[in-house]
Amino acid sequence: MKTGVLIKSVMDQLKEMDQLKGADGELTDQKAFASVKKAFDELSNAHFIKRENRLRVNGNYPIPTYEDENPTIHYIPVNISLADVMSSSNQGKEDDTSEPSSKKKKEEDASSPSPVFWIINNARYQQAYRDEIIVEYVSNKYDVIVGAMVRAMLRCKEGEASIDKKELFPFSVCEMFRLFPREPKMSLDMMVKCWRELRDIGEGMVIDDGVEQTNNFGIDFKRTFQLIAADNVYAWVEQRYGEHATLICRLIHRKQRLEIDQIGSMSMLPLKVCKALVYKMFGDHVISLEELSRHAGNTTRKNNLHVFHVDMPTLARDLLNRSHKAARNSLILRKMSREKNKRSLLLREKLDTIKENLEDEEEKVALDNEMDDSVRNALNKHDHLVDQTFQMQMNGMETAFIFNTYLNLNAPQITIKTKKGILG
């Protein structure tokens, strides 16, 4: 199908779902087509959708539609001929460096039998989600202006900062300044000064090229997600064990290895309270115990050091599984609530349909009063549960994405020696 047919198909589906309305009500076909085409162009220009030459499953590409309880897969064939379709971002534009029209026509005729399919660019979505998490983290920890600076930096290198990249190489502040928003106002010299301060106090999050005069800065994604993952671990420890346990966990993680007496003296907590919290977290596998020899070559276990440390990768994997379970449990709770209140939800839906056709407010109020108080209370509890579980699901998915990205960026590189060389 051609691009116009594809956009019209999407427009019809949005109209069926009542998702295509303007300020004055339902849009006309011409305005609706223009609105959908504009959104299609924006997605294509931002690389959130991309073209692929062939499908993967029985001639159809699986397009997932995520519902509240049961995610389903719909197989929708969307084949667009290369001869009929140009990139939607280049339609109506002339390219001065393009090839002659006769040569282009021959190439299109030669490639016309092969279809092209529009698919979702998952890597681009993950990259955008990662960038938003970094901007939110920096804004909450430092300032909104610093977050705007980081956003401008990431926008400059959208095509280079892929999701699996460990760092964004330093580049000029002048490029970031061009994409910096007008509000809040900031001069170029002030931005350079802020980047230098963030490099000094950012715990390795901001990197430079080592030359002070060039004013080139970049972001270390690996170190950034180490900090973000550690903050999420501290928040979980505080929620489960309290503020004193968070202090102990942060102290052990930063100092790497500490004895129980050192933990008590550095945390400035009573030794009895400190020991209770340390042994409780050790029993729950939040912190680990390691035995070290005092002297090299000493084979006896007498007078050995027993130090505690935080195994962050292992803890991140555990919290990753917990986050997935929390997101799944929220879906199950929502499904159980809908099954329990199925009749009440159908009744409310019928009453809402009748009220849409009524114009008199008194009749609408009288119609609302026909519902029993028990049914109304059950529906209010259901709506509250839906909102609560949806927020729990979003939090679980965000936390899972953070820990998954942290583990991928910090995964050890495996090298295999072969006759031809080393594979890494």
ABEGO torsion letter per residue (X at the ends): XBAAAAAAAAAAAAAAAGABBBAAEBBBAAAAAAAAAAAAAAAAAAGABBBBABBABGGBBBBBBBBAABBBBBBBBBBBBAAABBBAAABGBBBAABBBAAAAAAAAAAAAABBBBBBBBAAAAAAAAAAAAAAAAAAAABBAAAAAAAAAAAAAAAAABBAABABBBBBBAAAAAAABBAOBBBBAAAAAAAAAAAAAAAGGABBBAGBAAAGBBBBBAAAAAAAAAAAAAAAAAAAAAEAAAAAAAAAAAAAGBBBAAAAAAAAGBBAAAAAAAAAAAAAAGABBBBBBBABBGBABABGBBBBBBBBAAAAAAAAAAAAAAAAAAAAAAAAAAAAAAAAAAAAAAAAAAAAAABABAAAAAAAAAABBAAAAAAAAAAAAAAAAAAAAAAAAAAAAAAAAAAAAAABBBBBBBBAAEBBX
